[in-house]
Amino acid sequence: MPSALSFRYARALTDVVTTPGAPAAADPKIITGQLTEFADLMKVNSELAILFSTPAVSTAKKTAVLSELSKSLNLAPLTKNFLTVVLQHERMDWLQEIVEAFNTLLDERLGVVVAEITSARTLEEKDRQALTEALSRRTGKQVKMRFALDPALIGGVTARVGSTIYDGSVRGQLDRLRTDLLND
């Protein structure tokens, strides 16, 4: 769970990208993708993460490296400016958490709910689409799906949307049947 500090930075960026009349360069999908890409780059490149976090390297040098990376990654000006602010405030160690908080806040503002779908086997694309449509109708919101596998379900799927769980698994049906038989 992201910290209050992460949410502070994420809220500021969310305000900018969701402001009516925001420039096309502030497209939330583009900004989200670029921030995620940059945070992932820092996760896999330990030298880069160390460079941005060590006090032995001057802020000017770090800013120059960030500027070069921004050019090579073709980052939008807003993304580059945001990363520069995070860098200047010495919060690059928090970037992964900030991006997570930003995604959470952005989904809330845009009326998107996250559904965590667990199935016993990999679902085909048509099944994924049907599930997305059904949950969208059920919630009245746009649904962002996250898929996971759990062979213990035996068959079927479970869907968790917020605090609501829809259990259509064979394991769930067997558990309910056992409970009914024991209570009779």
C-alpha positions, 0 to 999 in steps of 0.5 A: 500500500502506497504511503501518504507521501506517495499519494501526495505526489500522485495526487498532484499529478492526477490533478494535472492530467484530469483537469478539464482542458488539460493539453493533449500531452497530459493524456493519462494513458501516456503518462501512466505508461511512461511512468511505469516504464521509467519505474520498471527501468529503475527496478531492473537497472540497479546502477540507475537506481543507485545513481538517483538515490546516492547523495554522492552524485550532485542533483545537477548531474542526476538532472542531466542523466534524467534529461538524457534518459527522457530524450532516449525514452521519448518522454512527454514533457509532463512526464519529464517535469514530474520526474524532475520534481521527484528527483529534486525532492530526493524521492526517486526511491519512492517512484515505484510507490508513487506510480502505484498511487497515481494509478490508483487515484487515476482509476478512481477519478476516471471511474475505473474499478479493478477486478482481480480475476482468478481462474483454474486455467488460462482464459481465452480472449472471448471469455475474458471479454465476456467477463469484462462486459459482465462485470462492467454491467454489474458495477456500472463502471469501466473495469480494468482486469487483472488475471491470476491462475489458481489450480485449487479452484478446480474450474470456473472463476472468482472475481474480486471487485473492491470488497465484493467477491463473485465466486463462480468456481467449482471449489466454491460450489463444493464448499457451499454444498458441503456446508449445506449438507452439514447444516441439514 
